[in-house]
Amino acid sequence: MSISVDLKQHRWKLGLCFLTVVIVLWVASGFMVNAMSDEYSKPYFITYLNTATFTLYLAPTASRWVQKQNRRKNRHRHASGSSYDHGSSILGVSTFQTIRNKIAEFATGRGTSPSSRVNRRMSHQGLLDETISSPGPLTRAEEAQEVEIERTAVSTESEELEGSYITSPRSHGSIPSSPLPKPYDDEMEDNDDDGSTKYAFTTRETAILSSQFAVLWFISNLLNNASYVYTSVDSATIISCTSSFFTLIVGSIFGVEKFNYTKLAALCMSIFGVWLISHSDENSESSPPTALYGNCLALGSAFLYGVYTTLLKTKVGDESRIDTRLFFGFVGLVNIIALWPLLIILHYTGIETFGLPHSARVWELLIINSISILVSDFSWIMAMLMTSPLLVTVGLSATIPLAMVGEMVLNARFATVPYYIGAGLVCWSFFVINRQEQDSALEEERADNPILEA
């Protein structure tokens, strides 16, 4: 028991380390995009490149698929080369005898078992005893007849075992047997508490789900990257944290989240805090002239993220049912294939002319930013699995003070008093809502496990 507890604590601490990596890299990515905005203001191409790196998550799956295909070819080549060896039968005497023994084991104690009828049929045809006792060379006609008998035996056994009464060697009577179960799949999960069986998403289902959400995911990240071009990093970071509140609103509409007056009050405080931040940026001399536009982009990104998260939760339910890395890998692949034409459209319309960076500094920032996005998303996945989604959501609020400190140190930007009041309101409402979520989750857990009441 202590070993299990120690292992859980170790995983929890490791998850906190991954969460720390996420916080640092997300803020660093915002500053890198902001630093590139003067020389290379291409938010669409930057988002396209960052999302394209998600396809690296498909590398392990592709490697396993290639290895599986190679093993299948080797087995087929080996089977083809040993089909006719010294005139023996196609399946061989030992294989045929194994099939016969397996049939007899399934029908132990039944005089009218399928294997008994198969044996009588084979004995009547004069082939069973000859095959077992005289494993000599067979003619082509005998080989074909023996294969047909084996196929008949296996087919008869499969048809009569389903829904029949099977006698257990450890019992004294016959018990009704359920239909033969389907072969176990690695992607199958145990039954849920309500008795319904939940299945993990197959690779094909994961690809379909990724294609449904890829564009929404891309637009959300595009607006987020564009906001760093038009406003400060700390303002965009603070407003982006309001995604949890949009998740609450949309989740309440879809019945995923529970809504109460405490959450409503916290939500109103958050909206007021966002207004203070935007108003402070608009009147501040140190803020860029397009700060209001950038804040609106960040708010739109937060809204789309809330919609995206809620719809994904509605579709998937339990996070363990889907391979998140495979999901993101397909998101990257779909974006590469489907969204490249927009690069041409934006170029010829003049909205965002296509061009590669001309300075080594921008290339370095571009590559480092792409790698940081790839690593941070992987760390986010690991943190979610090793701790809890609630803890990760609360922990990401640490990006707010970190972004503020970064603005002071890197850009020598000191905000006004209303700005800090607005940031404080956003942080406070953030913790209130997540505290409510934590209490709700604890109440549900106690309801499901009465032993926790003690």
N, C-alpha and C positions, 0 to 999 in steps of 0.2 A: 504493500500500500504506500509506504514511504517513497519507494522508487518511482511510483506513478506520480506522486505529488511533486517530487523533485524534478522529474522530467517535464511536468506541466509548467512549473515555475521557470525552468530553464528556457522553454519555448516562449514563455511570456516575456522574459527579459530580452531574448533575441528579437522578438517582435517589436519591442520598444526601440531597440537599436535600428531596426529597419525604418521605423516611423521617424526617428531623428534624421535619417538619411533623406527621407521624403521631404521633410520640412526644409532642410538646408538646400536641397537641389531645386525645389520648386521656386524658392525665393531667388536663388542664384540664376535660374533660367530667366526669370522676369528681368533681372538686371542686365543679363546678356542681350536679350532682345531689345531692351531699352537703349543699351550702348550701341547696338548696330543701327538704330533708327536714323541716326544722322547720315551715315554713309550708305546704308543698305536697308531702305525701308520697303521690304517685300514681305509683309505678313502672310500673304497667301502661300508663297513659295516656301517660306520658313515652316509654316504649318504642314504643308505637303511633304516636305523633307522629314520633319520630325515624325509624322504619322507613318511614313514609309519605313522608318526603322523598326516599326512594330512587326514587320514581316520576319525579322530575325527570330521572333518567338516560334516561328514555324519550323526552324531548322531541326530541332530534335524530332519532331513528328515526321518531317520529310526523311530524316536519316533512318528512323525506324521502319518507314514504309519501304525504302530502298532495300534495307536488309531483309525484310520479310519477303519481298519479291525475289531476291537472290536465293533465299532458302527454298522458296517454292520451286524455282527453276531447277535448283540442284536436286530436290526430291523427285521432280518429274523426270529429270535426266537419269537419275539412278534407277527409278522404277522402270523406265523404258529400256535401260541396258540389261536389266535382270529379269525381263518378262519370260524369256525362254532360255533356261539354263539346263543343258544336258537333257532336254526332253521332259523336264518335270512340268507339273501343272502350273497354270498362270498364278494362282494364289499360293501354291505350295501345299504339301501335306500338313505341315505344322500349322499353317494359318487356318486351313480347313478344320483341323482338329480343335484348334482354339475356339473357332466359331461354334462348333458343335458343343464343346464344354460349357461355353457361356450360355447357350440356349438351355442346356440342362440345368444350370445353376438357377436361372430365373424361374424355372418351372419345377422346382424340387417338390416331390411328393404327389405329383399329379399324373395319374395314369393316362389322362387324356390331354396332357400338355402339348403345346405346339411342337416341342422337340421330339416327343414320342411319335406324333404323327409324321414329322419330317423323317425320323429314323425309319419308321415302317415304310414310308414312301421310298426312301433311298434303298432299304434292304430289298424291297420288292423289285426295284430296278436293278438289283445285283451289283451295286456300286460301292456301298458303304464299307463292307468287309474287305473288298478288294483294295479300296483306297487306304484303309488303315493298316492292313497286314502286308500288303504287297506294294510298296512305294516304288515300283519299277516304272520305266518309261511308258507314257501313254501316247496313244495316237491322237491326231488332231481332232477326230470326231469325239473321242473320249474326253479330251480336254474341254471341248465346247459343252458337252453334256454335263460334266462335273461343275463347270462355272454356272450353268443354268440351275443346277440343283442347289448350289450354295446361295444363289440369289433368291430362289424360292424359299429357302429356309429362313434367311434373314427377313424377308418380306412378311412371311407368315408370323414370325415371332413379334415383329413390330406391330402388326395389326391386332393380334390377340392379347398382347400385354396391356394395351391401352384400355382402361375401363374394366379390366378383369379382376378376379379375386386372386391375390398372391399370398401364398402361405409363407410366413416368416419362419426362418429356422429356429428362432427363439420363442415362438408362440406355439400354441396347441390348436389353433384354428385358423380359418381364413378371414382376412379383413379386407374390406373394400379398398381398392387402390384408386388413387386419383389418376387422371390422365398423365402420361409421361411428361415430365417437365421439359421445358426448353433448355438447351445447353446454357450454362451460366456464362454471362457476359461480364467482362471487367467493368463495363459502364453501367451495370445494374446496381441499384442501391437496395437496402433493406426496406421492409415495410414500414410505413409511417405509423404513428401511434393510433391513428384512426382506422387502421387496417388497410388503407389504400397503398398500393405499391407505387413508389416514385422511382423513375429511371433517370440516370444521368444522361445528359445530352450526348448524342453520338457526334462524330466528327462532321457528318453531313448536316445535322440539326444545328450544330454550333456555327457552321459556315453560313447557313440561312439566317440565323439570328444576327450574326455579325453584319451581314449585308443589309439587314433592316435598320440597324442603328448606326452604320458607318457614317452616313452623311450628316446625321444629327450630331454625332460625336465630333466630326470635322468642323462643322459650323461653330460649335461651342468653343473649340480650341482656337479657331480662327479669330473669333471676336475677342477672346482673351489675349492672344498675341497682338492683335491690332490695338487693344486698349493700352498696351505698354508703349506704343508709338505716340499716342496722343495725350497721355496723362502720366503721372508719376507712378513708380512701382508700388509704393505703399498704398496709394489711393486705389489702384486696381486690385491689389491683394485684399484689402479690407472689403471692398465691394464684392469681390469674387466669393468671399466667405458667406455671403448671404444666400448661396446656393442651397444651404441646409434649410433655410426658411421657405424657399420655393419648393423644395422637396416636401416639406411639411404641408404646404397648401395643395400641391398637386396630389400628394399621397392621400390627403384627406378626401379629395374628390374621388379617387379610385378605391378608397377603403383600405389603403395600405397603412396609413398612419392614423393615430387617434388624436383628435383635436379637442382642446379645452380652453377655458378662459385665461389660464396662466400662460399658455403658449400664444394665445392671441395678443395678450399684453406685451409679451416679449417680442412678438413679431412687429407690433406697432413701434416699439422702442427701436428696433433694428432699422425700420424704414426711416424713422426720424433721424437716426444716426447717419444713415447714408445721405440724407438730404443735407445735414450739417457738413459732412465731408465734401460733398459736391459744391455747396455754396461757399465753403472756405477756399476750395481750390479755385473757384471762379474769381474770387476777390483778392487772392493772394498774388503778390508781385512775383514771387519765386516760382509760381506754377506756370506751366505752359499755357498759351492762349487757347489751346484746343482741349483743355482739361475736362470741360463739361462733356464734350463729345466722347472722349476716352472713357469717362465714368459711365456713360450710357452704354458703351460697348461692353464694359466689364459687367454691368448689370444684366445685359442681354445674354452674355455668356453664362452667368450664374443661373438665370432662368432656364436656359436650355439644358444646363447640367442637371437642374432639379427635375425637369421633365424626363430627361434621358435616364436618370437613375431610377425614378419611379416606374417608368415603363419596363425597364430591365428587371426590376424586382418583381413586377407583376408577371412578366413572362417566365422568369426563372424560379422565383420563390426563394429556395435555399441556395446559398452561394456554393455549397459543396456539390451541387448537381452539374456544374459546368466547369470546364477547364478554362480558367480565366486567361492564362497565357495563350492558349489556342484561340480563344475568343478575340483577344487583342491582335494576334497574328493575322487572323482573317480580316479584321477591321483595317489593318494596314494594307493588306493585299487588295481589298475592295477599293480603298481610296486610290491606290496606285493606278488601278485599271480604269476606274470610273471618273476620276476627277482631273486627269491630265488635260482633257480638252479645255477646261476653264483657264488653264495657263495661257493658251493661245487666244481665247476670247478676251481675257483681261488685258493681254498685251496689245491687241489690235484696237480695242476700245479706249486704250490709254489709261485705264483705271490702275493697272499695275503692270508696267512694262517689264518684260522678262529680261533678265541679265544676271550674269554670274558676278560674284564679288571681284573687285579689282585689287584689293589690298590683302596682304597676308594676315593682318589683324582680324579682318572680318571673316576670312576663311577659318581662322582658329576659333573665333567665337561661334561660328556656325556649326562647326564639327563638334566642339565641346558641348554646345547646347543640345545637339541631337543625341549625343551620348548620355548627357544628364537626364534627358527626358526618358530615354530607354531604361536607364538604371532606376530612376525614381518611380516609374510605373511598375517595374518588377518589385521594387522594395515596398511599394504600396500594396501590391498583391500579397506579398509575404507577411506584411504587418497585419493585414485583414485576416489572414488565415491563422496566424499565431496568437493574436490577441482577440479583438472583437471589432466589428465595424463601428460601434459606438465610440470606443476608445480612440480609434483612428480619426474619426470625425472631430472629436473634441481636441485631439492633439494637433490637428491641422490649424487650429486657431492660433497656434504659436507662430505662424507665418506673419501675423499682423505686427507684433512688436519687432520681430526680426527684420521685416521690411522697413519699418520706421527707423531702426538703428542704421540699416544700410543706406537709407536716404541721407541721414545726418553725416555719416562717415564718408561715403563716396561722393555725394553731390552737395554736401554742406547745405542741405535744405531743412530748415526748421519751420514747422507748421505753426499755425495760430491756435489760440485757446479753443475756439469752436471745433477746430479739426480734431483735437485730442478728446474733446467731449464726445464728438460723434464716434470716434474710434472706440472709446470706452463703452458707449451704449451698444455698439455692435458686438463687442466682446462679451458684455454682460448678458445680453439677450441670447447670445450663442450658448453660453454655459447654462442658462436657465432652461432653455428648450432641451438641451441634451441631458440635463439633470432629470427633467420630466420623463424623457425617454428611458433613462436608466431605471427610474422607479417603476415605470410601467413594465419593463422587461423583468424586473425582480418579482413583481406581483404575479406575472404570468408564470414564472418559474416556480414560485411557491404554490400556485394553484395546481400546477402539473405534478409537483413533488411535495405532498403534504408533510413529509419528514423534515423539510426545511423550516417548517413553522416553529419547530422546537429550537 
